Amino acid sequence: MSSRVTIADVARVAGVHAGTVSRALNQKTENQVNHETLARVRQAAKQLGYAPNSIARGLRTNSSMTIGVIIPDLTNPIFPPIVRGIDSRLAVRGYSAVVVNTDGSDDAERLLFESLVQRQVDGLIFATGHSGHSIAGEAFDRDIKAVMVNRDSGGVPYPAVVGDDAEGIKASLRHLAALGHRRVMHLEGPPSFSTSRIRAEAFVSGCAELGLDGHVVPCAAYSVEAGQSAMDDVLDSKVTARPTAVVAGNDLLALGVYHSLRLHALTCPGDVSVVGFNDMPFAGDFQPAMTTVRTPHFEMGAESARLLLEQIDGSQLSALKITLPVELVIRESTGPAR
């Protein structure tokens, strides 16, 4: 087996001191090296296939060079792009992400949180949506560096990176109103999720602003099954008037509405228009292609990692909230009100 390429090897090929190589290959100190030398060091490192020894660096800096990422449901298509965005920022700094999945369970989240703390991760990124538990507050009390992504901080003074959910819902309502819809329904995600609350509140206020007859139906989960069950109940009801359009809390709930409409021999958008939220992969390939709100999940992940690395580098902690713009993508699942 060939021996590992070292900084000394890179320094020899580049014709510089080993300390210069160390500064050149560290994003925090590369500005201390002139442009010509920096290019020469990087070329030598690439030529030799040099990879920084994160373990050795961690021993020098009292750092594990790992970040814990707490995800509620890895089967939900929005989270892989968030994790990819996180990795895109961490990798260039030599950090690795340890991703754990809670399956939406507070008990599992607590156990995984303690496991990550015991691993001595350098910080945490919370992507869990629950607003009523104390894990983030406990992390803050224990002086753990952290950032929220795809959820607000719930009163804990951590930075948060979110999409403009309220504007996404209101853009959906404006689109439906322009198509002549007046009786609309919102399928709300689990009420303990901050994203559910924000989207439901935006739906109610948006309907009031546009003069629409709006109705909110809560769902037990952000899943296809929950969406279908909720829509089945509405369509089977002898009391609730059938809506001409549904604004779902996410694309999975919207897909459940598709299933329910087919079971009831109704068409989309002929009988009921449907709008999703998130623009998950393949939403444009559904039958019909889904109108939905596109959220910049990759960028949200990258921004959350950037904010966490700034904390690790010594920046002062603040409850900064970064809201990234969203976009309504109009496809075939919405049409004129019948």
C-alpha positions in Angstrom: 0.0 0.0 0.0 1.4 3.4 -0.9 2.1 5.8 1.9 -0.1 8.8 2.6 0.8 12.1 0.9 1.8 14.6 3.5 2.0 18.4 3.6 5.8 18.0 3.4 5.4 16.2 0.1 3.2 19.0 -1.3 5.7 21.6 0.0 8.6 19.8 -1.8 6.8 19.7 -5.2 5.6 23.3 -4.8 9.0 24.6 -3.7 7.6 26.3 -0.5 7.7 25.8 3.2 5.3 23.3 4.8 3.8 26.2 6.8 2.9 27.9 3.6 1.1 24.8 2.3 -0.8 24.6 5.6 -2.0 28.2 5.2 -2.7 27.9 1.5 -4.9 24.8 1.9 -6.9 26.3 4.8 -9.9 28.4 3.7 -9.5 30.6 6.8 -5.8 31.5 6.1 -5.5 31.2 2.4 -5.6 35.0 2.1 -2.3 35.1 3.8 -0.6 33.5 0.7 0.0 35.4 -2.5 -2.0 34.4 -5.6 0.9 32.8 -7.5 2.1 30.7 -4.5 -1.5 29.7 -3.8 -2.0 28.5 -7.3 1.3 26.5 -7.2 0.4 24.8 -3.9 -3.0 23.9 -5.1 -1.6 22.4 -8.3 0.9 20.4 -6.4 -1.8 19.1 -4.0 -3.9 18.1 -6.9 -1.0 16.4 -8.7 -0.1 14.4 -5.7 -3.7 13.6 -4.7 -3.2 15.2 -1.3 -6.2 15.0 1.2 -6.1 17.0 4.5 -5.9 14.8 7.6 -9.0 15.9 9.4 -8.2 13.9 12.5 -4.8 15.5 12.9 -6.3 18.9 12.3 -9.0 18.2 14.9 -6.4 17.3 17.5 -4.6 20.6 16.8 -7.8 22.6 17.1 -9.7 20.6 19.7 -12.4 19.9 17.1 -14.1 16.7 15.9 -14.5 18.3 12.4 -18.0 16.9 12.4 -21.5 18.5 12.3 -24.6 16.8 13.5 -27.7 17.2 11.2 -31.0 16.2 12.7 -33.6 15.3 10.1 -37.3 14.3 10.8 -37.9 12.1 7.8 -35.2 11.1 5.3 -37.9 9.6 3.0 -39.4 13.1 2.5 -37.9 14.4 -0.8 -37.1 17.9 0.5 -34.4 16.8 2.9 -31.8 15.2 0.6 -31.3 18.6 -1.2 -30.9 20.3 2.2 -28.3 17.8 3.2 -26.5 18.2 -0.1 -26.4 22.0 0.4 -25.0 21.5 3.9 -22.3 19.2 2.6 -21.4 21.6 -0.2 -20.2 24.1 2.5 -18.8 21.7 5.0 -16.6 19.7 2.6 -14.5 22.6 1.5 -13.6 23.3 5.1 -12.8 19.6 5.8 -15.9 19.0 7.9 -18.2 16.0 7.7 -21.9 15.8 8.4 -23.4 13.1 10.7 -27.0 12.8 9.6 -29.6 11.3 11.9 -33.3 10.6 11.2 -35.9 11.0 14.0 -39.0 9.7 12.1 -40.8 12.6 13.6 -40.4 11.2 17.2 -39.5 13.6 20.0 -38.1 10.6 22.0 -35.9 9.6 19.1 -34.8 13.1 18.6 -33.7 13.4 22.2 -31.8 10.1 22.1 -30.1 11.1 18.8 -29.3 14.6 20.1 -27.5 13.1 23.2 -25.6 10.7 20.9 -24.4 13.5 18.7 -23.3 15.5 21.8 -21.4 12.5 23.1 -19.7 12.3 19.7 -18.5 15.8 20.4 -19.8 17.3 17.2 -18.7 20.9 16.7 -22.3 22.1 16.1 -25.8 21.1 15.1 -28.2 21.9 12.3 -31.8 21.2 13.3 -34.1 20.5 10.3 -36.8 19.0 12.6 -40.1 21.0 12.4 -41.5 20.6 15.9 -42.1 23.9 17.7 -43.3 22.6 21.0 -40.3 20.6 22.4 -37.2 21.8 24.2 -34.3 20.1 22.4 -33.2 23.4 20.7 -33.6 25.2 24.0 -31.6 22.6 25.8 -28.9 22.8 23.2 -28.7 26.5 23.7 -28.6 26.2 27.5 -25.6 23.8 27.1 -23.8 26.3 24.9 -23.9 24.1 21.8 -23.5 26.0 18.5 -26.5 25.4 16.2 -28.6 26.7 13.3 -32.2 26.0 12.3 -33.1 25.1 8.7 -36.6 24.9 7.2 -38.1 25.9 10.5 -38.0 29.0 12.8 -36.1 29.1 16.1 -39.2 28.8 18.2 -38.0 31.6 20.5 -34.5 30.1 21.0 -31.9 32.7 19.9 -30.3 30.5 17.2 -30.0 31.7 13.6 -32.6 30.2 11.2 -32.8 29.7 7.4 -36.2 29.3 5.9 -38.1 29.8 2.7 -40.8 32.5 2.4 -43.6 30.1 3.1 -46.2 32.8 3.7 -45.6 34.4 0.3 -45.7 30.9 -1.4 -49.2 30.2 0.0 -50.4 33.7 -0.9 -49.0 33.4 -4.5 -50.9 30.2 -4.8 -54.2 31.8 -3.7 -53.7 34.8 -6.1 -53.2 32.3 -8.9 -56.4 30.4 -8.0 -58.4 33.6 -7.5 -57.3 34.7 -11.0 -58.7 31.4 -12.4 -62.1 32.2 -10.8 -61.8 29.9 -7.7 -63.7 31.2 -4.7 -64.2 28.0 -2.5 -60.7 26.8 -1.6 -59.3 24.4 1.0 -55.9 24.1 2.7 -54.6 20.8 3.9 -52.5 21.7 6.9 -49.5 19.6 8.1 -49.1 18.5 11.7 -49.9 21.5 13.9 -46.7 21.0 16.0 -44.6 21.9 13.0 -43.7 25.6 12.6 -44.0 25.2 8.8 -47.6 24.0 9.2 -48.5 26.9 11.4 -47.0 29.6 9.1 -48.6 28.1 5.9 -52.0 27.8 7.6 -51.9 31.3 8.9 -50.9 32.6 5.5 -53.8 30.7 3.9 -56.3 32.2 6.3 -55.0 35.8 5.9 -54.7 35.4 2.1 -58.3 34.2 1.8 -59.4 37.2 3.8 -57.5 39.6 1.6 -58.8 38.1 -1.6 -62.4 37.5 -0.4 -62.2 33.7 -0.8 -64.2 31.2 1.1 -61.3 29.3 2.8 -61.4 26.2 4.9 -58.4 24.6 6.8 -58.3 20.8 7.3 -55.5 19.5 9.6 -53.5 16.4 8.6 -51.7 14.0 11.0 -48.6 13.9 8.9 -46.9 15.3 5.8 -47.6 12.2 3.8 -49.5 10.9 0.8 -51.7 8.7 3.0 -52.6 11.6 5.3 -53.5 13.8 2.3 -55.7 11.1 0.8 -57.4 10.4 4.1 -58.2 14.1 4.7 -59.5 14.6 1.1 -61.6 11.4 1.3 -63.3 12.7 4.5 -64.1 16.0 2.7 -65.5 14.3 -0.5 -67.5 11.8 1.6 -69.0 14.4 3.8 -72.7 15.3 3.5 -72.0 18.6 5.2 -68.8 20.2 3.8 -69.2 21.7 0.4 -66.7 20.4 -2.1 -63.9 22.9 -2.8 -63.0 23.9 -6.3 -59.3 24.1 -5.4 -57.0 22.6 -2.7 -53.8 24.3 -1.5 -51.8 21.5 0.2 -49.2 22.0 2.9 -46.7 20.0 0.8 -46.4 18.0 -2.4 -47.0 14.7 -0.6 -50.3 15.8 0.8 -51.2 17.1 -2.7 -50.3 13.7 -4.2 -52.7 12.2 -1.7 -55.4 14.6 -3.0 -54.7 13.2 -6.5 -55.4 9.7 -5.3 -58.6 10.7 -3.5 -60.0 12.5 -6.5 -59.4 9.4 -8.8 -61.1 7.1 -6.2 -64.1 9.5 -6.3 -64.2 9.6 -10.1 -63.2 13.3 -10.1 -60.6 14.9 -12.3 -57.8 17.4 -11.7 -58.0 20.2 -12.6 -61.4 19.7 -14.3 -63.3 19.2 -11.0 -60.7 20.3 -8.4 -57.5 22.2 -9.0 -54.6 21.2 -6.7 -51.5 23.2 -5.6 -48.6 21.6 -3.8 -45.7 23.0 -1.9 -41.9 22.4 -2.2 -41.6 21.3 -5.9 -40.1 17.9 -4.9 -38.3 15.9 -7.6 -40.6 14.5 -10.3 -43.5 16.8 -9.3 -43.5 17.9 -13.0 -43.9 14.3 -14.1 -47.0 13.6 -12.1 -50.3 13.1 -14.0 -51.2 15.9 -14.2 -48.0 17.8 -13.7 -48.3 19.5 -10.3 -48.5 23.3 -9.8 -46.4 23.9 -6.7 -44.3 26.3 -4.8 -40.6 25.8 -5.4 -38.5 26.2 -2.3 -34.6 26.6 -2.6 -33.8 23.6 -0.4 -30.2 23.2 -1.5 -29.5 26.9 -0.9 -31.2 26.7 2.5 -28.8 23.9 3.5 -25.8 25.7 2.2 -26.7 28.9 4.0 -27.4 27.1 7.3 -23.9 25.5 7.1 -22.3 28.8 6.4 -24.0 30.4 9.5 -22.9 27.5 11.7 -19.3 27.6 10.4 -19.3 31.4 11.2 -20.3 30.5 14.8 -17.5 27.9 15.0 -15.0 30.5 13.7 -16.0 32.7 16.6 -18.7 35.0 15.3 -21.1 36.3 17.9 -24.4 34.3 18.1 -27.5 36.1 17.0 -31.1 35.1 16.4 -30.7 36.1 12.7 -33.5 34.8 10.4 -32.7 34.5 6.7 -35.7 34.1 4.5 -35.0 32.9 1.0 -37.5 33.7 -1.9 -39.8 31.0 -3.2 -41.4 30.7 -6.7 -44.9 29.5 -7.7 -44.4 27.0 -10.6 -47.6 26.8 -12.6 -48.2 23.5 -14.4 -51.3 21.4 -15.3 -53.0 20.7 -12.0 -54.6 24.1 -11.8 -57.3 25.4 -14.2 -60.4 27.6 -14.3 -63.0 27.0 -11.7 -65.8 24.8 -12.9 
